[in-house]
């Protein structure tokens, strides 16, 4: 059963009509190919129009679409081999972060990502994709391992934020994220970070320091979620649409402001409609980015990575 | 008779009535309610002479406490905030900046200066909570970054005094990236093998905790400071339980292994100077 967002409904209604028409024609053996063609093109037009004019809040909704592929869905489709590696070697394994050694088209990579769950039980198990400190520490452990074996790193970001819990504070949520920021700056191997869904604040940034930081077309990335921003600035959740507009949190906004390096286009209608197609696009991009980054020396990569982040910000002097 | 008693604990003063250092002749400690002479309070490094409560102070007070004879050179004095996102909430961001500048007499939530501390050269960046809750936007990030650059260039230790509610929402993505920028600079400071002392004061939370504040060679704090990643209210809402007493205080953070020590503000200068002298 597909979940439909409000703005997807008119398209889905037409699609249902088209199916009915085809079935009717088949049952009664009449030729309706003209009508089918017309309706199909009307659907395409509507879809293009709808998706060209998405508001920022609608993009946020798409990024959280319950049918959207998550990290392990991509890993399954992109990697010919994947050996998941667990644990931070200090406290425990954090199921909100997955990672391991993989092969993509014959290239060895370390893939690490935040993982959401799809059904209620799994959602709880994955803590809704909100990592604890040990998640960030596991990620760093795997990145250091990748560096040791000279293997490029790919991180997939999809989190509503680092978990704001009691134990997370006891175990140093702030320190865990901070350490990753600093250590990722000086990793000798190529690092590619891709925001595949939600990129909420420090919880996302803690795994998103890379030579190439890319965003899927319908993902968002900012310092706070629109809901929380609305709560703080307007003292109610009601202004989330306005907050989303003000935060300029879409892939286009972030690229135009020079805060991410590029956008990865999704299949028409969004990644949730075509997982295989989306995975293929992602795979090709990862392979080509790795090939490009490997032309640089480790020192060149580190300096330009540091320079890139150091140039971000707007001040008046 | 319970309606005569105070039922709500804590400070209930609206933000606009709060101030960092009191005017007038007498200072009343908000913690123990005892009164002392303002001069006495100031001489005591703005801590209560009765209960040692550390009053919130800003860059001006820290600079005069730490630099010898209060003598320092400020860097990037005139840097002010841009409005890259044309951010409007209940107020346009440039208007908010303008009124805060007028009210606080500060240009933004951070100042950087260099000078001598007990005869040793040092570069200090210090946050001001009085400027939009000490929030970190592009100016804060850039000033810290350049402060670290200055420390590297002059081969001096770097001291960061944090006091912040976290990242500044009105610069959204730009604010977030200041966490990355400052961490990048700290990686360079480390490469130069220069000491970095991070002093966390009341309060230090959010993106500041999750970047430069927690990255010191020495993470130290003033007694009783609120230190955490998520704010206590958010944690309480998330877990649906009351938080234990003393949760997220400097003492709690020390106990859990994220601070090297807690330092009384009256001892701060001498303690830091002798620590740095050992590293020389």
Interface residues (C-beta under 8 A of the other chain):
Chain A: X162 X163 X164 X165 X166 X168 X169 X170 X171 X172 X173 X174 X175 X177 X178 X179 X181 X182 X185 X186 X201 X202 X205 X206 X209 X221 X222 X223 X224 X229 X232 X233 X234 X242 X243 X246 X247 X248 X249 X253 X254 X257 X259 X305 X306 X309 X310 X312 X313 X314 X315 X316 X317
Chain B: X76 X78 X79 X80 X81 X82 X83 X84 X85 X87 X88 X89 X90 X137 X138 X139 X141 X142 X145 X167 X168 X169 X171 X172 X173 X174 X175 X176 X177 X178 X179 X180 X181 X183 X184 X185 X186 X187 X188 X190 X191 X206 X207 X209 X210 X211 X212 X213 X214 X215 X228 X229 X230 X231 X234 X235 X238 X239 X241 X243 X244 X247 X248 X256 X257 X258
